[in-house]
Amino acid sequence: FQVDDLEDEWTFSYNFDFIFARMMTGSIGDFPKFFTQSFNALSPGGWVECQDITFPAQCDDDTLKKDSYIDQWSNLMIEATNKFGRTAESAKFYKQQMIDAGFVNVTEVVYKWPTNRWPADPYYKELGFWCNHNIAGELSGLSMVLFTRGLGWSPEEVEVFLAKVRTDMKDRRIHAWWPIHVVYGQKPEA
């Protein structure tokens, strides 16, 4: 077991066959460096895979209004991460950044994760339940530092606002979804 900061220079004395990262959007300031370090730390033929959310929330039927709390929160997350030199839109660029780092067989698949149980399809209804459970349940952890240190809000202002976001996230009349990018690539064999 090793505790490290992946934004520091990697000093592993061995190579990996697989490097995996999930939900790192807004956490890494220099994704091109991360992909270059991943490339250098992989054995020939090794793979890297990233699975990440992209902000803002999306909607296909206009039930997510521009003044909704989901939309406001999404855009505030983008604004706040930018103030810290990061972006809540990083996954949009992973594919090209992997290619630029030297990876081959780079593939990107974008999934739709519903904000709650609004879909009629049982699979997506359950996915929406778990997505709501995870995101709405972690809004304070996702937002507090960004909103207080980045946007200058008080903790009380954040919690009052997040209560409204949670209410919107539970509203099945709002057919919002999160883009989830799954991007993977391989270090060439030789």
ZIKAZI-V512483 format. One record per residue. N is the residue number from 0. RES is the residue in one letter. SS is DSSP state (A for helix, B for strand, O for the rest). PSI is psi as a letter, one per 20 degrees, with the letter a starting at -180 (none if undefined). D_CENTER is the distance of its C-alpha to the mean C-alpha in Angstrom with 2 decimals. Layout:
BEGIN
[[N:RES:SS:PSI:D_CENTER] [N:RES:SS:PSI:D_CENTER]]
END
This chain:
BEGIN
[[0:F:O:p:25.08] [1:Q:O:p:23.84] [2:V:O:p:21.87] [3:D:O:r:20.64] [4:D:O:o:18.38] [5:L:O:i:16.52] [6:E:O:i:16.87] [7:D:O:r:20.63] [8:E:O:p:22.81] [9:W:O:p:22.65] [10:T:O:k:26.10] [11:F:O:q:26.05] [12:S:O:j:29.54] [13:Y:O:r:28.45] [14:N:O:r:26.14] [15:F:B:q:23.53] [16:D:B:h:23.50] [17:F:B:p:19.82] [18:I:B:p:16.77] [19:F:B:p:13.59] [20:A:B:p:10.16] [21:R:B:p:7.45] [22:M:O:l:4.35] [23:M:O:j:5.64] [24:T:O:p:4.00] [25:G:O:i:7.18] [26:S:O:h:8.95] [27:I:O:p:10.72] [28:G:O:h:13.19] [29:D:O:n:14.56] [30:F:A:h:12.59] [31:P:A:g:15.93] [32:K:A:g:17.61] [33:F:A:g:15.20] [34:F:A:h:15.94] [35:T:A:g:19.59] [36:Q:A:h:19.88] [37:S:A:g:18.40] [38:F:A:g:20.93] [39:N:A:h:23.71] [40:A:A:i:23.03] [41:L:B:q:23.14] [42:S:B:q:26.47] [43:P:B:p:27.69] [44:G:B:i:26.23] [45:G:B:r:23.21] [46:W:B:q:19.71] [47:V:B:q:16.16] [48:E:B:p:13.21] [49:C:B:p:9.44] [50:Q:B:o:7.28] [51:D:B:q:3.63] [52:I:B:q:2.94] [53:T:B:p:5.13] [54:F:B:q:7.57] [55:P:B:r:10.41] [56:A:B:q:11.27] [57:Q:B:r:13.76] [58:C:B:p:17.21] [59:D:O:i:19.96] [60:D:O:k:22.97] [61:D:O:j:22.96] [62:T:O:i:22.67] [63:L:O:o:19.75] [64:K:O:q:21.86] [65:K:O:h:21.01] [66:D:O:j:22.43] [67:S:O:q:20.55] [68:Y:A:h:18.80] [69:I:A:g:15.52] [70:D:A:g:15.81] [71:Q:A:g:17.01] [72:W:A:g:14.25] [73:S:A:g:11.57] [74:N:A:h:13.76] [75:L:A:h:14.58] [76:M:A:g:11.05] [77:I:A:g:11.18] [78:E:A:g:14.72] [79:A:A:g:14.26] [80:T:A:h:11.67] [81:N:A:h:14.06] [82:K:A:h:16.91] [83:F:O:j:15.66] [84:G:O:k:15.47] [85:R:O:r:11.72] [86:T:O:q:9.55] [87:A:O:j:6.72] [88:E:O:j:7.57] [89:S:A:h:7.55] [90:A:A:h:6.73] [91:K:A:h:9.84] [92:F:A:i:11.87] [93:Y:A:g:11.29] [94:K:A:g:14.27] [95:Q:A:h:16.67] [96:Q:A:h:15.78] [97:M:A:g:16.54] [98:I:A:g:19.70] [99:D:A:h:20.68] [100:A:A:i:20.46] [101:G:O:j:22.91] [102:F:O:q:21.10] [103:V:B:r:22.83] [104:N:B:k:22.16] [105:V:B:p:18.64] [106:T:B:p:17.21] [107:E:B:p:14.26] [108:V:B:p:13.89] [109:V:B:p:11.86] [110:Y:B:q:12.13] [111:K:B:o:12.62] [112:W:B:o:11.78] [113:P:B:q:14.41] [114:T:O:i:14.15] [115:N:O:a:17.39] [116:R:O:k:20.42] [117:W:O:h:21.51] [118:P:O:q:21.70] [119:A:O:h:25.20] [120:D:O:p:24.24] [121:P:A:h:24.37] [122:Y:A:g:21.51] [123:Y:A:h:19.04] [124:K:A:g:20.77] [125:E:A:g:20.03] [126:L:A:g:16.39] [127:G:A:h:16.26] [128:F:A:g:18.09] [129:W:A:h:15.70] [130:C:A:g:12.56] [131:N:A:g:14.65] [132:H:A:g:15.91] [133:N:A:g:12.66] [134:I:A:g:10.97] [135:A:A:h:14.40] [136:G:A:i:15.73] [137:E:O:j:13.37] [138:L:A:g:13.42] [139:S:A:g:15.90] [140:G:A:h:14.11] [141:L:A:h:10.92] [142:S:A:h:13.33] [143:M:A:g:16.66] [144:V:A:g:16.62] [145:L:A:g:14.74] [146:F:A:h:17.23] [147:T:A:g:20.29] [148:R:A:h:20.18] [149:G:A:h:18.34] [150:L:O:i:19.85] [151:G:O:j:22.97] [152:W:O:q:22.79] [153:S:O:q:24.76] [154:P:A:h:23.25] [155:E:A:g:25.40] [156:E:A:h:24.12] [157:V:A:g:20.51] [158:E:A:h:21.59] [159:V:A:g:23.74] [160:F:A:g:21.05] [161:L:A:h:18.53] [162:A:A:h:21.40] [163:K:A:h:21.58] [164:V:A:g:17.88] [165:R:A:g:18.39] [166:T:A:g:21.51] [167:D:A:g:19.88] [168:M:A:h:17.18] [169:K:A:i:20.21] [170:D:O:o:22.24] [171:R:O:i:22.71] [172:R:O:i:24.26] [173:I:O:o:20.90] [174:H:O:l:19.40] [175:A:B:q:15.87] [176:W:B:q:12.92] [177:W:B:p:9.18] [178:P:B:p:8.62] [179:I:B:o:7.11] [180:H:B:p:8.03] [181:V:B:o:10.16] [182:V:B:p:11.98] [183:Y:B:q:14.91] [184:G:B:r:18.03] [185:Q:B:p:21.30] [186:K:O:p:23.40] [187:P:O:q:26.79] [188:E:O:h:29.56] [189:A:O:none:31.81]]
END
